[in-house]
């Protein structure tokens, strides 16, 4: 996820240094070092935490000394609370972000939540970084950020699974894999684009393409006439939210 964000961030005026012993190359204009020792006494305006949550306690505290006075921490580590990070980083200002994978192509949806010690300038900088990756929703607390995780952070996985099963159904009607993929992804993309461009509710848009006793009506009855799809999607986001709470 860090690499996906960085691919969009480098388009701005900020300059980045990556510390990663396992990374062989970095995007053009980005400095790459193998370990913290290579930083010497350098300090930075922002420290971005983009490591697996299980590494947080072992790695993060050592970087507090590399943050300038007036600097802040930007974390995309899922399930790692602001309070936990501040304990490790001697109460440095922390902005937590929950992005999703389409950020890599500038179509991401991110939630952002700041500690009380984050200044307006720091918050605006964090928002500007995330705006380069797509849509940003600012939330008032970390519980709501966990709910963003359940809906948007994990959401691309749901979308890909829905698309996969839709393509499989199209293939079963006799289309080639390529034809089915083209039909399904084009239909999904067109539907989303139309919904984004319209002020009508999703229910109204659905009804606008549904003639009584027509083909769409028959398909929708099979898809969600018994409410099973609605229940499954509710269970999906509830399960993801519950897991996000467990990871705090």
C-alpha positions in Angstrom: 0.0 0.0 0.0 2.9 2.3 0.7 4.2 1.9 -2.8 0.8 2.6 -4.2 0.5 5.9 -2.4 4.1 6.9 -3.1 3.5 6.4 -6.9 1.0 9.3 -6.6 2.7 11.4 -4.0 5.9 11.8 -6.1 3.9 14.0 -8.5 4.0 16.8 -6.0 6.8 19.0 -4.6 7.6 16.8 -1.6 10.8 14.7 -1.6 10.9 11.2 -0.1 13.4 8.9 1.5 12.5 5.2 1.9 14.1 3.0 4.5 13.6 -0.6 3.4 16.1 -3.4 3.6 14.2 -5.6 1.2 13.4 -3.1 -1.6 15.7 -3.2 -4.6 14.5 -0.1 -6.5 12.4 3.0 -5.8 10.4 5.4 -8.0 12.4 8.0 -9.9 13.4 10.9 -7.6 12.9 8.9 -4.4 15.9 8.1 -2.3 16.2 4.5 -1.0 18.4 3.4 1.9 18.7 -0.1 3.4 18.5 0.8 7.1 18.1 3.6 9.6 21.8 3.9 10.2 22.1 5.3 6.7 20.1 8.3 7.8 22.7 9.5 10.3 21.3 12.5 12.1 18.9 13.6 9.3 15.5 14.8 10.3 12.3 15.0 8.3 9.1 17.0 8.2 6.9 13.9 8.0 7.5 10.3 9.0 5.3 7.9 7.0 4.6 4.5 8.7 3.9 2.0 6.0 4.9 -1.3 7.6 2.9 -4.3 8.8 1.2 -3.7 12.2 3.1 -6.6 13.9 6.4 -4.7 13.2 5.2 -1.4 14.8 6.6 -2.0 18.3 10.0 -3.2 17.1 10.6 -0.5 14.5 8.7 2.7 15.0 10.2 4.1 18.3 13.7 4.4 16.8 12.4 6.9 14.2 11.2 9.6 16.7 14.6 11.2 16.7 14.4 11.7 12.9 11.3 13.9 13.1 11.9 17.6 13.0 10.4 20.0 15.6 7.0 20.8 14.0 6.9 17.5 12.1 4.2 14.9 12.3 3.7 11.2 11.7 1.4 9.9 8.9 0.5 6.2 9.5 -1.2 3.8 7.1 -0.7 0.9 9.4 -4.1 -0.9 9.8 -5.3 -1.4 13.3 -2.6 0.6 15.0 -4.2 3.3 17.1 -3.0 6.9 17.5 -2.5 6.4 21.2 -0.2 3.4 20.5 1.9 5.3 18.0 2.2 8.3 20.3 3.4 6.1 23.2 6.2 4.8 20.8 7.0 8.2 19.4 7.1 10.4 22.5 3.7 12.1 21.8 4.5 13.3 18.3 1.4 14.5 16.3 -0.1 11.6 14.4 -2.4 11.4 11.4 -3.9 8.0 10.7 -5.0 7.2 7.2 -6.9 4.2 5.8 -6.5 4.2 2.0 -7.5 1.5 -0.4 -5.7 0.0 -3.4 -7.1 2.1 -6.2 -5.1 4.9 -4.8 -2.3 3.6 -7.0 -4.2 4.9 -10.1 -5.6 8.0 -8.4 -9.0 6.5 -7.8 -8.7 5.6 -4.1 -11.0 6.4 -1.3 -9.3 7.2 2.0 -10.4 8.0 5.5 -8.2 10.3 7.6 -8.2 11.0 11.4 -5.8 13.3 13.3 -4.7 13.4 16.9 -5.6 16.5 18.9 -2.0 17.6 18.7 -1.9 17.8 14.9 -1.8 21.5 13.7 -4.0 22.9 10.9 -0.9 23.1 8.7 0.0 19.5 9.3 -3.6 18.4 8.7 -3.8 20.3 5.5 -0.5 18.8 4.3 -1.8 15.3 5.1 -5.0 16.0 3.2 -3.2 17.3 0.2 -1.0 14.2 0.1 -4.1 11.9 0.2 -6.0 14.1 -2.3 -3.4 13.1 -4.9 -4.6 9.5 -4.6 -8.3 10.1 -5.0 -11.2 11.0 -2.6 -10.5 11.7 1.0 -13.1 11.6 3.9 -12.1 13.3 7.1 -13.5 11.5 10.2 -13.8 12.7 13.8 -12.6 9.5 15.6 -10.8 6.2 15.1 -13.9 4.2 15.5 -15.3 5.8 12.4 -11.9 5.2 10.7 -12.4 1.5 11.5 -15.8 1.7 9.8 -14.1 3.3 6.8 -11.8 0.3 6.8 -14.7 -2.0 6.6 -16.4 -0.2 3.7 -13.6 1.3 1.6 -10.3 0.0 2.9 -11.4 -3.6 2.3 -14.0 -2.7 -0.3 -11.9 -3.3 -3.4 -11.7 -7.0 -2.4 -15.5 -7.1 -2.3 -15.7 -5.4 -5.7 -13.2 -7.8 -7.3 -15.1 -10.8 -5.9 -18.4 -9.5 -7.2 -16.8 -8.9 -10.6 -15.2 -12.3 -10.5 -18.5 -14.1 -9.9 -20.3 -11.9 -12.4 -17.7 -12.8 -15.1 -18.1 -16.5 -14.2 -21.8 -16.2 -14.7 -21.3 -14.5 -18.1 -18.9 -17.1 -19.2 -21.4 -19.8 -18.3 -23.8 -18.2 -20.8 -21.3 -19.0 -23.5 -19.0 -15.9 -23.7 -15.3 -16.3 -23.8 -13.3 -15.2 -20.8 -12.2 -12.1 -22.6 -15.7 -11.3 -23.8 -17.2 -11.9 -20.3 -14.6 -9.6 -18.6 -15.1 -6.9 -21.2 -18.9 -7.0 -20.8 -18.9 -7.2 -17.0 -16.2 -4.6 -16.2 -17.6 -2.2 -18.8 -21.1 -2.6 -17.4 -19.9 -2.0 -13.8 -17.7 1.0 -14.8 -20.5 2.5 -16.8 -23.0 2.1 -14.0 -20.7 3.6 -11.5 -19.9 6.6 -13.8 -23.6 7.2 -14.4 -24.4 7.1 -10.7 -21.6 9.5 -9.9 -22.9 11.9 -12.6 -26.5 11.8 -11.4 -28.2 13.4 -8.5 -30.8 10.6 -8.4 -30.8 8.0 -5.7 -29.4 4.5 -6.5 -32.9 3.1 -6.1 -34.3 5.5 -8.7 -31.5 4.7 -11.1 -32.1 1.0 -10.6 -35.8 1.5 -11.3 -35.1 3.5 -14.4 -33.7 0.5 -16.1 -36.2 -2.0 -14.7 -39.4 -2.6 -16.7 -42.1 -4.5 -15.0 -41.8 -8.2 -15.8 -38.9 -7.4 -18.1 -35.4 -9.0 -18.2 -33.9 -6.7 -15.6 -36.8 -7.3 -13.3 -36.3 -11.0 -13.6 -32.6 -10.7 -13.0 -33.0 -8.5 -9.9 -35.6 -10.8 -8.4 -33.1 -13.6 -8.7 -30.3 -11.4 -7.4 -31.9 -9.9 -4.3 -35.6 -10.6 -4.4 -35.3 -12.4 -1.1 -33.0 -9.8 0.4 -30.1 -12.3 0.7 -27.6 -10.0 -1.1 -28.5 -7.1 1.2 -28.0 -9.3 4.2 -24.7 -10.7 2.9 -23.3 -7.3 2.2 -24.3 -6.1 5.7 -22.6 -9.2 7.2 -19.5 -8.5 5.1 -18.9 -5.0 6.3 -19.9 -6.0 9.9 -17.3 -8.8 9.9 -14.6 -6.5 8.5 -15.4 -3.8 11.1 -15.4 -6.4 13.9 -11.9 -7.5 12.8 -10.7 -3.9 12.7 -11.8 -3.4 16.3 -10.0 -6.6 17.3 -6.8 -5.3 15.8 -6.7 -2.0 17.7 
